[in-house]
Amino acid sequence: MAFPSNSIKRDPEILKKFFGSERALPFWVADTDFPSPGPVLEAIQKRKDIGIFGYEVFPGSLKESYCHWFHKRHGTLIDPGEVVNAKGVMTNIAMAIELFSKPDEGVIIQPPVYMAFRQTISNVNRRVANNPLKLVNGRYEIDYEDLEIRASDPNNSIFLLCSPHNPVGRAWSHDELKRIIEICHAHGVFVISDEIHADLIYHNQNFQSVYDLEGIDRTGLMISYSPVKTFNLMSISDGFAVIPDPAKRQQFEKYLEKLHLNQANAFSVVASEAAFEHGGDYVDEVMRKVEENRDEVYQLLKRDVPFVHSVRQEGTYLLWLDFRGVGQDQKLLQQRLAEEAKVAMIPGKWFGEQGDGFFRMNIACDKTMLQEAWANIINMLKLHYPAP
């Protein structure tokens, strides 16, 4: 399979910088090795053939297609009037934090969590307020008592939710989400939900959007979503912000205009609409492959290195691997994984101190490459870390 020459996760200089080996197999960046859906490629080709790429506005059909997709896929009825055509998920989140909080106020996050959350909060001169998840019998749970403490602190004004959660793979249930919202809203904490992995759910799980919770005040929340993870469109697609509060929505739209971020990208528009209209079977097939890869890894761990475990995933195409049973320094283990096993995975500490001893592995890839990687990992582990 051919890959772009400037692919971040395969770039030799970047691999050398972060992992010490320019030849390491790339399982770190969260994009897939699967081509985008055929109808998306056809739509992009058709738009390219027009040959004119002047300034464009967002068509009204784009919001409608997003809302229709969420209804068809998840049963969630989003009001198109509450949707803003926006940029990428983290751009939307950064803008919202700046608009809906004050400098030095706290933003609550649930580590171990996507490292860009912490970076973004710092970049906009806000303070991280940690509400760490609890690992209970191989499954992460929310510490509601601690959340109550964080939310009741008047210096904390926003809760940043990762749903489904990256990297631990939880697809939060209706009851879990409702309790989060109730605690936050009781203390005037605005909730921003990152739902970029919403579509990447295993067959025996369901995605629950915060938008679809009964009895809550939607004006106290915002959703940031983009189809980029679902359809492997990271380099061309934009996203959406769902902001039910009219005043906040107007603020957000004016900020987009101020930063000149309110113009459409021609390829993003046609790619997103084609994906939403024709991409259902594609997503099912992607998750079938990912689930096969997940089960393959589970079997290898159980058979060959039972002292390494994987937290059982409910969503995303990312494995959260527990190497604490190895009993060695993570930095040395990371070095051996990259230089000896030739595998690049993200060390858990990138997601916060709570990730120490873990690694995140992207398994949206060819099974042959995955098997090669795990053969290398298992050989390295058996060489340096005999089973206890």
C-alpha positions, 0 to 999 in steps of 0.5 A: 500500500502506498502512503504519502511521502509526508505522512507524519507517523512515517516520517523518518526524522520524526520517528528518530526524534520521538522514538530513537529509530527512524525505521520503527513500525508506526503505531503511534499517530491516530490516523488509519492505514485504510483508504478513504471511502470510494464515494469520497475519493470520487467526490474529491476527483469530481470537484478537482475536475472543475478546476476552479477553487475560488472563495466558497461559502459553506452550503446549508446542506453540510449541516444537514448531512452531519445531523442526518448522519448522527441520527442514522448512525446513533439515533441522535436528533441534532437541531441543524440550527444549533450547528456551526460549520467550524474547523478541527475539533481541537481548534473548536475546543481552544476557541471555546475555552477562550470564549467561555472562561477567563484567564487562569480559570481551571479546565477539568480533564480526566487523565490519562487523556489525549495530550492535546487537552493539556497543551491546549489549556496551557496555550490559552492561559488556563489551568488544568484541573485533574479529575483522574479516572480510576482503573477498576478490574481492568476498566476505567471508571469516573471518580464522581466524588473527586469530580464534585470537588473539582466542579464545586471549586469556583475557579474551575469553569469548564469540564472537557470531556473525551467521549469516547475516551482517548486513550482508555477506550471507554464509550461512556454510558447514558448514566455516566454522562448524565451524572457528569452533566448534573454535577457540572451544571449544579456548579455552573461548569460548562461542558465541552464534549469532544466526540471525534471518535463517536462513530468508532464503536465496537459491535457490542457497544453503543455511542451515547452523545451528551446532546441526547440526554433527557432532562438536561439543560443543553445550553450548558454544553457544547459538542466538537465533532469532525468526520476525520477519524471516521473516514481518514480525512485528517489533512482535508476535512474541517468539523462542527461545533454544536452550541445550543445556547444562542448567545454562545453560538453567536460569540463562537461564530463571531470569533471564527469571523474575527480569525478568518476561519469562516470560509469553506474548504472545497474538498472538505465540503464534498468529502464530508457530504459524500462520507455522511451520505455513503460511508455507513458500510465503510465504517462497519468494515473499518471497525470489523478489521479493527476488532479482528486486530484487537482480538488478535492482540488479546490472544497474543498477549494471553498466549505469549506475554500474560504479564502484559494486558490490554484494557478492554476497548469499547470504542476508538481504534486505539489499544491501551496496553498495560506494561506495568507487569514488566516491572521496569523503567518505561523510558528504557522499555520505550527505547527497547520497543523502538530500537530492538522491536522496531515498534513506535507506540506512544508512552502512557506518560504523554497522557499524564502521570496516570499513564505511567507504565502504559502504551497506546497502540493504533491498530487501524492497520494491516494485520500483517504489519500488526503481527510483525510488530507483535512478533518483534515485541514478544521476542524483545520482552522474552529476551529482557523480561522473563515472565514472573 
